[in-house]
Amino acid sequence: MKQRVIKELAIFLFLFVFLSIWMHFKEWTDHPIEHIKSLPESQFGIFHPLVFTFFVYILILIVRIFIKIARKFIETGAKKGV
């Protein structure tokens, strides 16, 4: 259970960093400290990086769950000889 939580947290943190750099690459390379300080004045709110990352994480989680279920069906069908 603990390993699972750590894995999911690592995925979320990777997405957070990836999305932050992808969406604001110029700001991160030019003036990262000022960019972080300007979060409270953002039009999306101070927590928008976490919220957007959460939505992307949920979308990826849904795809991962779908793939896991599909693999189970495929394995079950292979065991039955279908």
Backbone torsions as a table, in degrees:
resi	resn	phi	psi	omega
1	MET	NA	-45.2	-178.9
2	LYS	-64.5	-39.1	178.0
3	GLN	-63.1	-38.5	179.9
4	ARG	-64.1	-43.2	179.6
5	VAL	-64.8	-42.4	179.4
6	ILE	-63.7	-40.9	178.9
7	LYS	-62.7	-46.5	-179.6
8	GLU	-66.3	-38.2	177.0
9	LEU	-64.5	-40.0	177.4
10	ALA	-63.4	-40.8	177.5
11	ILE	-63.0	-44.4	179.8
12	PHE	-62.8	-44.9	-179.7
13	LEU	-65.3	-39.4	176.1
14	PHE	-60.5	-46.9	178.4
15	LEU	-60.3	-41.3	179.9
16	PHE	-59.0	-50.2	-179.2
17	VAL	-66.5	-45.8	-178.9
18	PHE	-59.5	-49.2	-178.4
19	LEU	-66.3	-38.1	178.9
20	SER	-62.4	-45.9	-179.7
21	ILE	-70.4	-41.0	-178.5
22	TRP	-63.1	-44.3	-176.3
23	MET	-77.9	-29.3	-174.0
24	HIS	-130.7	45.4	-175.5
25	PHE	-60.3	-46.1	-178.5
26	LYS	-61.2	-43.2	180.0
27	GLU	-65.4	-39.2	-179.5
28	TRP	-68.7	-30.7	179.7
29	THR	-86.8	-32.1	-178.0
30	ASP	-83.6	-51.6	-174.0
31	HIS	-150.6	75.6	-175.3
32	PRO	-66.3	-39.2	-177.9
33	ILE	-66.5	-44.5	178.6
34	GLU	-64.2	-34.6	178.8
35	HIS	-64.4	-43.3	178.3
36	ILE	-66.6	-41.0	179.9
37	LYS	-65.2	-25.0	-178.1
38	SER	-86.0	1.9	179.8
39	LEU	-56.6	-41.5	180.0
40	PRO	-61.1	-25.9	179.8
41	GLU	-91.0	3.8	-178.3
42	SER	-64.7	145.6	179.3
43	GLN	-67.7	-20.2	179.9
44	PHE	-96.0	-4.9	179.3
45	GLY	100.7	165.2	-174.8
46	ILE	-67.9	-30.1	-176.3
47	PHE	-97.7	13.0	-175.7
48	HIS	-61.5	-33.5	177.2
49	PRO	-62.4	-39.5	179.1
50	LEU	-69.5	-40.3	-178.8
51	VAL	-66.6	-47.3	179.9
52	PHE	-63.6	-40.9	177.9
53	THR	-63.1	-39.8	178.7
54	PHE	-61.2	-42.9	179.7
55	PHE	-64.9	-42.3	177.7
56	VAL	-64.8	-40.5	178.6
57	TYR	-60.4	-44.0	179.4
58	ILE	-62.7	-42.3	178.2
59	LEU	-61.7	-44.5	178.5
60	ILE	-66.0	-37.4	178.1
61	LEU	-62.9	-41.2	178.0
62	ILE	-61.7	-42.9	178.3
63	VAL	-64.2	-42.7	179.2
64	ARG	-62.6	-40.9	178.8
65	ILE	-65.8	-42.4	178.5
66	PHE	-60.4	-44.3	179.1
67	ILE	-63.8	-40.1	179.1
68	LYS	-63.1	-42.9	178.7
69	ILE	-66.0	-41.9	179.3
70	ALA	-62.2	-41.0	178.2
71	ARG	-63.3	-38.8	177.9
72	LYS	-62.4	-44.3	178.1
73	PHE	-62.4	-40.8	179.8
74	ILE	-65.1	-44.5	179.4
75	GLU	-65.3	-40.4	178.4
76	THR	-63.1	-42.8	178.1
77	GLY	-66.0	-36.6	178.8
78	ALA	-69.3	-35.5	179.6
79	LYS	-69.9	-33.1	179.9
80	LYS	-79.3	-12.0	-179.9
81	GLY	86.2	20.3	-179.3
82	VAL	-84.1	NA	NA
